[in-house]
Amino acid sequence: MSKSPQPPQQLLHLVFGGELDSLDGVTFRDLAHLDIVGIYPNYSEAHAAWKAAAQKSVDNALMRYFVVHLHRLLDPAHPAG
């Protein structure tokens, strides 16, 4: 009996952004207006989503998007990857 292939490991990443108070920090101007782009199963997909969102807001110097490695928060003992 053969084993079925294992699905790829989920290394969840959150992509979100918002307008900052200043270019010098990461304090958001209005938390109610954060743009939650989505949660992605790997860094590659998260990076593509981050890039697309960041390019849409290129005219607003205070708008910033971030990728958060949720898998590191969910399982701190797991090696980075």
C-alpha atoms as one frame of an Amber mdcrd trajectory, in Angstrom:
protein
   0.000   0.000   0.000   1.556   3.274  -1.063   1.353   6.402   1.009  -0.448
   9.360  -0.456   1.828  12.368  -0.984   2.033  14.798   1.902   0.577  18.223
   1.177   3.167  21.014   1.287   3.735  22.457   4.744   1.759  25.635   5.367
   3.986  28.527   6.341   1.273  31.141   6.760   1.985  34.796   5.982  -0.249
  37.834   6.499  -0.071  40.793   4.106  -1.513  44.078   5.324  -0.891  47.785
   5.086  -2.053  51.235   5.954  -1.172  54.878   5.993   1.551  55.784   8.469
   1.715  58.858  10.706   5.213  59.619   9.438   7.929  58.177   7.231  10.118
  57.627  10.302   8.036  54.960  12.048   5.437  52.238  11.795   2.566  53.896
  13.651  -0.580  53.754  11.561  -2.674  56.880  11.107  -6.023  55.069  11.451
  -6.265  51.423  12.535  -9.871  51.254  11.338  -8.629  51.736   7.780  -5.914
  49.076   7.622  -5.941  47.147   4.360  -5.891  43.422   5.154  -4.751  41.992
   1.820  -4.898  38.353   2.914  -3.263  35.292   4.421  -1.076  33.176   2.147
   0.302  29.624   2.459   3.919  30.554   1.671   6.256  33.511   1.368   6.310
  33.472  -2.422   2.556  34.053  -2.704   2.632  36.607   0.128   5.439  38.521
  -1.563   3.501  38.647  -4.849   0.422  39.994  -3.004   2.561  42.523  -1.091
   4.159  43.747  -4.306   0.801  44.174  -6.066  -0.692  46.082  -3.112   2.383
  48.289  -2.731   2.385  49.148  -6.436  -1.257  50.257  -6.255  -0.376  52.784
  -3.544   2.858  54.096  -5.068   1.492  57.678  -5.241   0.995  57.827  -1.449
   4.394  58.058   0.274   2.839  57.306   3.684   1.150  54.070   2.586   3.128
  50.964   3.574   2.472  47.253   3.236   4.036  44.510   5.333   4.449  40.731
   5.267   4.095  39.097   8.695   5.425  35.562   9.113   2.448  34.109  10.997
   4.011  30.646  11.069   6.793  32.016  13.278   4.242  33.416  15.724   2.179
  30.214  15.723   5.200  27.942  16.206   8.211  29.899  17.536  10.291  26.697
  17.777   9.954  26.067  14.029  13.070  27.083  12.088  12.732  30.167   9.924
  11.881  29.474   6.336
